[in-house]
């Protein structure tokens, strides 16, 4: 029961946003937790700003998977507390029934495998465009600036960049301790 402190419950929306944010843009939804004290039930309410997400099987499956895993965690550690997920449009229309189909697809091995491949491709594409390409362009610009503006050779510019990246990694490791 010690794991179910108020910080755990308060962190559910941000945890959900981190989980789904690896696949979809953060501006498409807002998540919040509500508690019904009469029923002893937590609700993770997800308001969709982008209604295209309500018909995207990948998004719905991620929501269903997250809700299921958190529900199992709460049952194992909190006993009577139950977590339900509500999917709402921006105007307040209930779209939760669309999650039920996604939950059943998680149990179907063939559909879950195909969905897993789609999500892996979506995650790869998103990381490629948001992380790899910008960082590669930044390092290429730094190397070009060192070579053109300061007249360094290619090997010296690359060596300086490698040393800078190594120093950054060491400092980040020291700060995270």
Residue pairs with C-beta under 8 A, 6 or more apart in sequence:
1 77
1 78
1 79
3 77
4 74
4 77
4 78
4 81
9 33
9 35
9 42
10 33
12 31
12 33
12 42
12 44
12 70
13 31
13 32
13 33
13 44
16 31
16 44
16 46
16 66
17 26
17 29
17 31
19 62
19 66
20 29
20 59
20 62
20 63
20 66
22 123
22 126
22 127
23 58
23 59
23 62
23 119
23 122
23 123
23 126
24 53
24 59
24 62
27 49
27 50
28 48
28 49
28 50
28 53
29 46
29 47
29 48
29 49
29 50
29 53
30 46
30 47
30 49
31 44
31 45
31 46
31 47
32 44
32 45
32 47
33 42
33 43
33 44
33 45
34 42
34 43
34 45
35 41
35 42
35 43
36 42
36 43
39 82
40 80
40 81
40 82
41 81
41 82
41 83
41 84
42 74
42 81
42 82
42 83
42 84
43 83
43 84
43 85
43 86
44 67
44 70
44 83
44 84
44 85
44 86
45 86
45 88
46 63
46 85
46 86
46 87
46 88
47 88
47 89
47 90
48 54
48 87
48 88
48 89
48 90
48 95
49 90
51 89
51 90
53 59
53 60
54 60
54 87
54 89
54 95
54 98
55 98
57 102
57 105
57 115
58 115
58 118
58 119
58 122
60 87
60 98
60 99
60 101
60 102
61 102
61 105
61 106
61 115
61 119
62 119
63 85
63 87
63 99
63 102
64 85
64 99
64 102
64 103
64 106
65 106
66 85
67 83
67 84
67 85
67 99
68 103
68 106
70 83
71 82
71 83
71 84
74 81
74 82
74 83
75 81
75 82
85 96
85 99
86 94
86 96
87 94
87 95
87 96
87 98
87 99
88 94
88 95
88 96
89 95
105 111
105 112
105 115
106 112
139 161
142 157
142 161
143 154
143 157
143 158
143 161
146 152
146 156
146 157
146 160
146 161
147 153
147 154
147 157
152 160
